[in-house]
């Protein structure tokens, strides 16, 4: 399980360097059965899903994340509380979040 891949930098470090090759080797050798990842960023989670390598995705389905744009650091933003800036971006489901759900067939 590859945890907390929440930025382009994290994605690059995992998908373009040796850690993923190592996991794929472990899978080929039967040491692990599947490769999973977790993220709090819908755009990064979708990008991981589209690689075809990730077989399990742990992603928070939670209004605190669902209603905040993928461009905003949701964890950092929510730590500061629900001020007017946060409320202004929580008017509807973030489209990138909806795209991720469509990739994983959570809704059509």
N, CA, C and O atoms as a GROMACS GRO file, in nm:
protein
  432
    1UNK      N    1   0.084  -0.117   0.000
    1UNK     CA    2   0.000   0.000   0.000
    1UNK      C    3   0.088   0.123   0.000
    1UNK      O    4   0.175   0.140   0.086
    2UNK      N    5   0.066   0.208  -0.096
    2UNK     CA    6   0.139   0.334  -0.107
    2UNK      C    7   0.051   0.443  -0.046
    2UNK      O    8  -0.055   0.475  -0.100
    3UNK      N    9   0.093   0.499   0.065
    3UNK     CA   10   0.008   0.590   0.141
    3UNK      C   11   0.035   0.736   0.112
    3UNK      O   12   0.148   0.777   0.086
    4UNK      N   13  -0.073   0.816   0.119
    4UNK     CA   14  -0.069   0.962   0.123
    4UNK      C   15   0.000   1.022   0.001
    4UNK      O   16   0.088   1.108   0.014
    5UNK      N   17  -0.039   0.979  -0.116
    5UNK     CA   18   0.012   1.037  -0.240
    5UNK      C   19  -0.083   1.150  -0.277
    5UNK      O   20  -0.186   1.128  -0.341
    6UNK      N   21  -0.046   1.272  -0.236
    6UNK     CA   22  -0.139   1.385  -0.246
    6UNK      C   23  -0.091   1.498  -0.336
    6UNK      O   24  -0.160   1.600  -0.347
    7UNK      N   25   0.023   1.484  -0.398
    7UNK     CA   26   0.074   1.593  -0.482
    7UNK      C   27   0.142   1.536  -0.605
    7UNK      O   28   0.172   1.417  -0.612
    8UNK      N   29   0.165   1.623  -0.702
    8UNK     CA   30   0.238   1.581  -0.823
    8UNK      C   31   0.377   1.531  -0.785
    8UNK      O   32   0.426   1.434  -0.842
    9UNK      N   33   0.439   1.597  -0.688
    9UNK     CA   34   0.573   1.554  -0.643
    9UNK      C   35   0.568   1.412  -0.588
    9UNK      O   36   0.651   1.329  -0.622
   10UNK      N   37   0.469   1.384  -0.502
   10UNK     CA   38   0.455   1.249  -0.446
   10UNK      C   39   0.428   1.148  -0.558
   10UNK      O   40   0.486   1.039  -0.560
   11UNK      N   41   0.339   1.185  -0.651
   11UNK     CA   42   0.308   1.096  -0.763
   11UNK      C   43   0.434   1.063  -0.841
   11UNK      O   44   0.461   0.947  -0.871
   12UNK      N   45   0.512   1.166  -0.873
   12UNK     CA   46   0.636   1.147  -0.949
   12UNK      C   47   0.734   1.058  -0.874
   12UNK      O   48   0.797   0.971  -0.933
   13UNK      N   49   0.747   1.080  -0.743
   13UNK     CA   50   0.841   1.001  -0.663
   13UNK      C   51   0.803   0.853  -0.662
   13UNK      O   52   0.891   0.767  -0.655
   14UNK      N   53   0.675   0.823  -0.667
   14UNK     CA   54   0.630   0.684  -0.663
   14UNK      C   55   0.629   0.621  -0.803
   14UNK      O   56   0.679   0.511  -0.822
   15UNK      N   57   0.572   0.691  -0.899
   15UNK     CA   58   0.547   0.631  -1.030
   15UNK      C   59   0.665   0.642  -1.127
   15UNK      O   60   0.665   0.575  -1.231
   16UNK      N   61   0.763   0.723  -1.095
   16UNK     CA   62   0.875   0.738  -1.187
   16UNK      C   63   1.009   0.697  -1.127
   16UNK      O   64   1.114   0.724  -1.184
   17UNK      N   65   1.004   0.632  -1.012
   17UNK     CA   66   1.127   0.587  -0.948
   17UNK      C   67   1.112   0.441  -0.906
   17UNK      O   68   1.014   0.375  -0.942
   18UNK      N   69   1.205   0.391  -0.831
   18UNK     CA   70   1.215   0.248  -0.805
   18UNK      C   71   1.109   0.187  -0.714
   18UNK      O   72   1.089   0.066  -0.717
   19UNK      N   73   1.040   0.265  -0.634
   19UNK     CA   74   0.946   0.205  -0.538
   19UNK      C   75   0.836   0.126  -0.609
   19UNK      O   76   0.800   0.017  -0.565
   20UNK      N   77   0.782   0.180  -0.718
   20UNK     CA   78   0.677   0.109  -0.789
   20UNK      C   79   0.733  -0.015  -0.860
   20UNK      O   80   0.667  -0.120  -0.863
   21UNK      N   81   0.852  -0.005  -0.915
   21UNK     CA   82   0.916  -0.122  -0.977
   21UNK      C   83   0.934  -0.233  -0.873
   21UNK      O   84   0.913  -0.350  -0.902
   22UNK      N   85   0.974  -0.193  -0.752
   22UNK     CA   86   0.991  -0.290  -0.644
   22UNK      C   87   0.858  -0.357  -0.610
   22UNK      O   88   0.852  -0.479  -0.593
   23UNK      N   89   0.752  -0.279  -0.600
   23UNK     CA   90   0.621  -0.337  -0.570
   23UNK      C   91   0.575  -0.431  -0.681
   23UNK      O   92   0.520  -0.538  -0.654
   24UNK      N   93   0.597  -0.392  -0.805
   24UNK     CA   94   0.558  -0.479  -0.917
   24UNK      C   95   0.637  -0.610  -0.914
   24UNK      O   96   0.583  -0.716  -0.947
   25UNK      N   97   0.763  -0.602  -0.876
   25UNK     CA   98   0.844  -0.723  -0.863
   25UNK      C   99   0.791  -0.812  -0.751
   25UNK      O  100   0.783  -0.934  -0.766
   26UNK      N  101   0.754  -0.752  -0.638
   26UNK     CA  102   0.696  -0.829  -0.528
   26UNK      C  103   0.567  -0.899  -0.572
   26UNK      O  104   0.542  -1.013  -0.534
   27UNK      N  105   0.488  -0.830  -0.651
   27UNK     CA  106   0.364  -0.889  -0.700
   27UNK      C  107   0.392  -1.006  -0.796
   27UNK      O  108   0.333  -1.112  -0.785
   28UNK      N  109   0.483  -0.983  -0.889
   28UNK     CA  110   0.520  -1.091  -0.984
   28UNK      C  111   0.569  -1.216  -0.911
   28UNK      O  112   0.543  -1.328  -0.954
   29UNK      N  113   0.641  -1.195  -0.801
   29UNK     CA  114   0.698  -1.306  -0.724
   29UNK      C  115   0.601  -1.365  -0.622
   29UNK      O  116   0.637  -1.456  -0.548
   30UNK      N  117   0.479  -1.312  -0.617
   30UNK     CA  118   0.378  -1.366  -0.527
   30UNK      C  119   0.392  -1.324  -0.382
   30UNK      O  120   0.324  -1.379  -0.295
   31UNK      N  121   0.478  -1.228  -0.355
   31UNK     CA  122   0.496  -1.181  -0.217
   31UNK      C  123   0.376  -1.096  -0.175
   31UNK      O  124   0.333  -1.103  -0.060
   32UNK      N  125   0.324  -1.016  -0.266
   32UNK     CA  126   0.203  -0.939  -0.242
   32UNK      C  127   0.102  -0.974  -0.350
   32UNK      O  128   0.140  -1.019  -0.458
   33UNK      N  129  -0.025  -0.954  -0.323
   33UNK     CA  130  -0.129  -0.989  -0.420
   33UNK      C  131  -0.176  -0.872  -0.503
   33UNK      O  132  -0.223  -0.890  -0.615
   34UNK      N  133  -0.165  -0.751  -0.449
   34UNK     CA  134  -0.217  -0.634  -0.519
   34UNK      C  135  -0.136  -0.511  -0.479
   34UNK      O  136  -0.069  -0.509  -0.377
   35UNK      N  137  -0.146  -0.409  -0.563
   35UNK     CA  138  -0.081  -0.282  -0.535
   35UNK      C  139  -0.191  -0.180  -0.509
   35UNK      O  140  -0.279  -0.158  -0.593
   36UNK      N  141  -0.184  -0.117  -0.393
   36UNK     CA  142  -0.283  -0.018  -0.356
   36UNK      C  143  -0.219   0.115  -0.326
   36UNK      O  144  -0.098   0.125  -0.307
   37UNK      N  145  -0.303   0.218  -0.322
   37UNK     CA  146  -0.254   0.352  -0.290
   37UNK      C  147  -0.363   0.430  -0.219
   37UNK      O  148  -0.482   0.398  -0.229
   38UNK      N  149  -0.321   0.533  -0.147
   38UNK     CA  150  -0.418   0.622  -0.083
   38UNK      C  151  -0.385   0.766  -0.118
   38UNK      O  152  -0.270   0.802  -0.141
   39UNK      N  153  -0.490   0.848  -0.120
   39UNK     CA  154  -0.475   0.990  -0.150
   39UNK      C  155  -0.592   1.067  -0.092
   39UNK      O  156  -0.700   1.012  -0.069
   40UNK      N  157  -0.570   1.196  -0.069
   40UNK     CA  158  -0.676   1.288  -0.030
   40UNK      C  159  -0.704   1.387  -0.142
   40UNK      O  160  -0.788   1.476  -0.127
   41UNK      N  161  -0.633   1.373  -0.254
   41UNK     CA  162  -0.644   1.467  -0.365
   41UNK      C  163  -0.708   1.395  -0.483
   41UNK      O  164  -0.650   1.301  -0.536
   42UNK      N  165  -0.826   1.438  -0.523
   42UNK     CA  166  -0.899   1.367  -0.628
   42UNK      C  167  -0.827   1.368  -0.762
   42UNK      O  168  -0.834   1.268  -0.835
   43UNK      N  169  -0.758   1.475  -0.796
   43UNK     CA  170  -0.687   1.480  -0.924
   43UNK      C  171  -0.573   1.379  -0.925
   43UNK      O  172  -0.551   1.311  -1.026
   44UNK      N  173  -0.499   1.369  -0.815
   44UNK     CA  174  -0.388   1.274  -0.806
   44UNK      C  175  -0.442   1.132  -0.800
   44UNK      O  176  -0.386   1.042  -0.864
   45UNK      N  177  -0.549   1.109  -0.724
   45UNK     CA  178  -0.609   0.975  -0.716
   45UNK      C  179  -0.655   0.929  -0.854
   45UNK      O  180  -0.634   0.814  -0.891
   46UNK      N  181  -0.718   1.018  -0.929
   46UNK     CA  182  -0.763   0.984  -1.065
   46UNK      C  183  -0.643   0.950  -1.153
   46UNK      O  184  -0.646   0.854  -1.230
   47UNK      N  185  -0.537   1.029  -1.141
   47UNK     CA  186  -0.416   1.005  -1.220
   47UNK      C  187  -0.358   0.867  -1.186
   47UNK      O  188  -0.313   0.794  -1.276
   48UNK      N  189  -0.358   0.831  -1.059
   48UNK     CA  190  -0.309   0.699  -1.019
   48UNK      C  191  -0.398   0.590  -1.076
   48UNK      O  192  -0.348   0.489  -1.127
   49UNK      N  193  -0.528   0.609  -1.069
   49UNK     CA  194  -0.623   0.510  -1.122
   49UNK      C  195  -0.601   0.489  -1.270
   49UNK      O  196  -0.609   0.376  -1.319
   50UNK      N  197  -0.574   0.595  -1.342
   50UNK     CA  198  -0.558   0.585  -1.487
   50UNK      C  199  -0.428   0.519  -1.530
   50UNK      O  200  -0.412   0.486  -1.647
   51UNK      N  201  -0.334   0.500  -1.438
   51UNK     CA  202  -0.210   0.429  -1.474
   51UNK      C  203  -0.236   0.282  -1.501
   51UNK      O  204  -0.161   0.217  -1.573
   52UNK      N  205  -0.344   0.229  -1.442
   52UNK     CA  206  -0.373   0.087  -1.457
   52UNK      C  207  -0.292  -0.001  -1.365
   52UNK      O  208  -0.310  -0.123  -1.364
   53UNK      N  209  -0.204   0.057  -1.286
   53UNK     CA  210  -0.119  -0.018  -1.195
   53UNK      C  211  -0.187  -0.038  -1.060
   53UNK      O  212  -0.174  -0.144  -0.998
   54UNK      N  213  -0.259   0.062  -1.015
   54UNK     CA  214  -0.322   0.058  -0.883
   54UNK      C  215  -0.449  -0.027  -0.890
   54UNK      O  216  -0.539  -0.002  -0.970
   55UNK      N  217  -0.454  -0.127  -0.804
   55UNK     CA  218  -0.569  -0.218  -0.803
   55UNK      C  219  -0.665  -0.188  -0.688
   55UNK      O  220  -0.780  -0.233  -0.688
   56UNK      N  221  -0.617  -0.114  -0.592
   56UNK     CA  222  -0.699  -0.076  -0.478
   56UNK      C  223  -0.669   0.070  -0.447
   56UNK      O  224  -0.553   0.109  -0.435
   57UNK      N  225  -0.773   0.150  -0.436
   57UNK     CA  226  -0.755   0.291  -0.405
   57UNK      C  227  -0.828   0.325  -0.276
   57UNK      O  228  -0.949   0.307  -0.266
   58UNK      N  229  -0.754   0.372  -0.179
   58UNK     CA  230  -0.815   0.418  -0.055
   58UNK      C  231  -0.826   0.570  -0.066
   58UNK      O  232  -0.727   0.642  -0.074
   59UNK      N  233  -0.951   0.615  -0.066
   59UNK     CA  234  -0.977   0.757  -0.084
   59UNK      C  235  -1.090   0.798   0.007
   59UNK      O  236  -1.190   0.727   0.019
   60UNK      N  237  -1.075   0.910   0.070
   60UNK     CA  238  -1.176   0.958   0.164
   60UNK      C  239  -1.301   1.002   0.090
   60UNK      O  240  -1.296   1.094   0.009
   61UNK      N  241  -1.413   0.937   0.118
   61UNK     CA  242  -1.542   0.982   0.068
   61UNK      C  243  -1.606   1.053   0.188
   61UNK      O  244  -1.658   0.989   0.280
   62UNK      N  245  -1.599   1.186   0.184
   62UNK     CA  246  -1.627   1.264   0.302
   62UNK      C  247  -1.655   1.407   0.257
   62UNK      O  248  -1.575   1.463   0.182
   63UNK      N  249  -1.764   1.468   0.300
   63UNK     CA  250  -1.796   1.603   0.255
   63UNK      C  251  -1.684   1.704   0.275
   63UNK      O  252  -1.672   1.800   0.199
   64UNK      N  253  -1.602   1.683   0.377
   64UNK     CA  254  -1.490   1.773   0.399
   64UNK      C  255  -1.393   1.775   0.284
   64UNK      O  256  -1.329   1.876   0.259
   65UNK      N  257  -1.382   1.665   0.213
   65UNK     CA  258  -1.294   1.657   0.096
   65UNK      C  259  -1.373   1.667  -0.033
   65UNK      O  260  -1.327   1.728  -0.130
   66UNK      N  261  -1.491   1.609  -0.036
   66UNK     CA  262  -1.570   1.606  -0.160
   66UNK      C  263  -1.606   1.744  -0.210
   66UNK      O  264  -1.620   1.765  -0.331
   67UNK      N  265  -1.620   1.838  -0.121
   67UNK     CA  266  -1.669   1.970  -0.159
   67UNK      C  267  -1.558   2.075  -0.169
   67UNK      O  268  -1.587   2.194  -0.185
   68UNK      N  269  -1.433   2.032  -0.158
   68UNK     CA  270  -1.321   2.126  -0.169
   68UNK      C  271  -1.243   2.093  -0.294
   68UNK      O  272  -1.212   1.976  -0.320
   69UNK      N  273  -1.211   2.193  -0.371
   69UNK     CA  274  -1.139   2.177  -0.497
   69UNK      C  275  -1.009   2.099  -0.477
   69UNK      O  276  -0.944   2.113  -0.374
   70UNK      N  277  -0.973   2.017  -0.576
   70UNK     CA  278  -0.850   1.938  -0.570
   70UNK      C  279  -0.726   2.027  -0.567
   70UNK      O  280  -0.619   1.982  -0.526
   71UNK      N  281  -0.739   2.152  -0.609
   71UNK     CA  282  -0.625   2.243  -0.608
   71UNK      C  283  -0.596   2.299  -0.468
   71UNK      O  284  -0.493   2.362  -0.446
   72UNK      N  285  -0.688   2.276  -0.375
   72UNK     CA  286  -0.673   2.327  -0.239
   72UNK      C  287  -0.623   2.214  -0.150
   72UNK      O  288  -0.670   2.101  -0.161
   73UNK      N  289  -0.529   2.244  -0.062
   73UNK     CA  290  -0.482   2.147   0.037
   73UNK      C  291  -0.593   2.127   0.139
   73UNK      O  292  -0.605   2.204   0.235
   74UNK      N  293  -0.674   2.024   0.119
   74UNK     CA  294  -0.792   2.003   0.203
   74UNK      C  295  -0.754   1.980   0.350
   74UNK      O  296  -0.819   2.035   0.439
   75UNK      N  297  -0.652   1.902   0.374
   75UNK     CA  298  -0.614   1.873   0.512
   75UNK      C  299  -0.573   2.003   0.582
   75UNK      O  300  -0.621   2.031   0.692
   76UNK      N  301  -0.487   2.081   0.519
   76UNK     CA  302  -0.444   2.208   0.578
   76UNK      C  303  -0.557   2.307   0.592
   76UNK      O  304  -0.565   2.379   0.691
   77UNK      N  305  -0.646   2.312   0.494
   77UNK     CA  306  -0.758   2.404   0.497
   77UNK      C  307  -0.855   2.369   0.608
   77UNK      O  308  -0.899   2.457   0.682
   78UNK      N  309  -0.888   2.242   0.621
   78UNK     CA  310  -0.984   2.201   0.724
   78UNK      C  311  -0.927   2.218   0.865
   78UNK      O  312  -1.002   2.240   0.960
   79UNK      N  313  -0.795   2.206   0.879
   79UNK     CA  314  -0.733   2.228   1.009
   79UNK      C  315  -0.757   2.370   1.060
   79UNK      O  316  -0.757   2.394   1.180
   80UNK      N  317  -0.777   2.463   0.967
   80UNK     CA  318  -0.796   2.603   1.004
   80UNK      C  319  -0.942   2.635   1.037
   80UNK      O  320  -0.972   2.746   1.081
   81UNK      N  321  -1.031   2.540   1.016
   81UNK     CA  322  -1.172   2.563   1.045
   81UNK      C  323  -1.248   2.608   0.922
   81UNK      O  324  -1.190   2.628   0.815
   82UNK      N  325  -1.377   2.624   0.937
   82UNK     CA  326  -1.465   2.658   0.825
   82UNK      C  327  -1.488   2.810   0.820
   82UNK      O  328  -1.596   2.858   0.856
   83UNK      N  329  -1.387   2.883   0.775
   83UNK     CA  330  -1.406   3.027   0.760
   83UNK      C  331  -1.478   3.056   0.629
   83UNK      O  332  -1.514   2.964   0.556
   84UNK      N  333  -1.498   3.181   0.599
   84UNK     CA  334  -1.572   3.219   0.478
   84UNK      C  335  -1.503   3.173   0.350
   84UNK      O  336  -1.570   3.140   0.253
   85UNK      N  337  -1.368   3.169   0.348
   85UNK     CA  338  -1.296   3.122   0.229
   85UNK      C  339  -1.327   2.976   0.200
   85UNK      O  340  -1.347   2.938   0.084
   86UNK      N  341  -1.331   2.894   0.305
   86UNK     CA  342  -1.362   2.752   0.286
   86UNK      C  343  -1.507   2.736   0.241
   86UNK      O  344  -1.536   2.658   0.150
   87UNK      N  345  -1.598   2.809   0.304
   87UNK     CA  346  -1.740   2.799   0.268
   87UNK      C  347  -1.763   2.836   0.122
   87UNK      O  348  -1.851   2.778   0.057
   88UNK      N  349  -1.685   2.931   0.070
   88UNK     CA  350  -1.706   2.976  -0.068
   88UNK      C  351  -1.669   2.869  -0.171
   88UNK      O  352  -1.719   2.874  -0.283
   89UNK      N  353  -1.584   2.773  -0.136
   89UNK     CA  354  -1.548   2.667  -0.231
   89UNK      C  355  -1.627   2.539  -0.205
   89UNK      O  356  -1.604   2.439  -0.272
   90UNK      N  357  -1.719   2.541  -0.110
   90UNK     CA  358  -1.793   2.422  -0.073
   90UNK      C  359  -1.939   2.430  -0.119
   90UNK      O  360  -2.028   2.384  -0.049
   91UNK      N  361  -1.962   2.487  -0.234
   91UNK     CA  362  -2.098   2.505  -0.283
   91UNK      C  363  -2.151   2.384  -0.357
   91UNK      O  364  -2.272   2.363  -0.360
   92UNK      N  365  -2.063   2.304  -0.417
   92UNK     CA  366  -2.108   2.187  -0.492
   92UNK      C  367  -1.993   2.087  -0.501
   92UNK      O  368  -1.879   2.117  -0.465
   93UNK      N  369  -2.025   1.969  -0.548
   93UNK     CA  370  -1.924   1.866  -0.565
   93UNK      C  371  -1.814   1.916  -0.658
   93UNK      O  372  -1.844   1.966  -0.767
   94UNK      N  373  -1.691   1.903  -0.617
   94UNK     CA  374  -1.579   1.940  -0.701
   94UNK      C  375  -1.577   1.851  -0.826
   94UNK      O  376  -1.590   1.729  -0.814
   95UNK      N  377  -1.563   1.908  -0.943
   95UNK     CA  378  -1.568   1.830  -1.067
   95UNK      C  379  -1.456   1.727  -1.075
   95UNK      O  380  -1.478   1.618  -1.129
   96UNK      N  381  -1.338   1.758  -1.024
   96UNK     CA  382  -1.230   1.659  -1.026
   96UNK      C  383  -1.265   1.539  -0.938
   96UNK      O  384  -1.229   1.425  -0.968
   97UNK      N  385  -1.335   1.566  -0.828
   97UNK     CA  386  -1.380   1.458  -0.741
   97UNK      C  387  -1.480   1.371  -0.816
   97UNK      O  388  -1.473   1.248  -0.810
   98UNK      N  389  -1.572   1.434  -0.884
   98UNK     CA  390  -1.672   1.359  -0.961
   98UNK      C  391  -1.604   1.276  -1.071
   98UNK      O  392  -1.645   1.164  -1.097
   99UNK      N  393  -1.501   1.330  -1.135
   99UNK     CA  394  -1.426   1.256  -1.238
   99UNK      C  395  -1.362   1.131  -1.178
   99UNK      O  396  -1.366   1.024  -1.239
  100UNK      N  397  -1.302   1.146  -1.060
  100UNK     CA  398  -1.242   1.030  -0.993
  100UNK      C  399  -1.347   0.923  -0.968
  100UNK      O  400  -1.324   0.805  -0.995
  101UNK      N  401  -1.464   0.963  -0.917
  101UNK     CA  402  -1.570   0.866  -0.890
  101UNK      C  403  -1.615   0.796  -1.018
  101UNK      O  404  -1.646   0.678  -1.017
  102UNK      N  405  -1.618   0.869  -1.129
  102UNK     CA  406  -1.657   0.806  -1.256
  102UNK      C  407  -1.550   0.706  -1.301
  102UNK      O  408  -1.585   0.600  -1.353
  103UNK      N  409  -1.422   0.737  -1.283
  103UNK     CA  410  -1.316   0.645  -1.319
  103UNK      C  411  -1.329   0.515  -1.241
  103UNK      O  412  -1.310   0.407  -1.296
  104UNK      N  413  -1.361   0.526  -1.112
  104UNK     CA  414  -1.375   0.408  -1.026
  104UNK      C  415  -1.518   0.354  -1.026
  104UNK      O  416  -1.549   0.264  -0.948
  105UNK      N  417  -1.606   0.409  -1.114
  105UNK     CA  418  -1.743   0.359  -1.131
  105UNK      C  419  -1.827   0.367  -1.004
  105UNK      O  420  -1.913   0.283  -0.981
  106UNK      N  421  -1.801   0.470  -0.922
  106UNK     CA  422  -1.882   0.487  -0.802
  106UNK      C  423  -2.018   0.546  -0.837
  106UNK      O  424  -2.116   0.524  -0.768
  107UNK      N  425  -2.021   0.622  -0.944
  107UNK     CA  426  -2.148   0.668  -0.997
  107UNK      C  427  -2.127   0.707  -1.141
  107UNK      O  428  -2.014   0.735  -1.182
  108UNK      N  429  -2.232   0.710  -1.217
  108UNK     CA  430  -2.224   0.744  -1.360
  108UNK      C  431  -2.296   0.875  -1.382
  108UNK      O  432  -2.302   0.923  -1.496
   0.00000   0.00000   0.00000
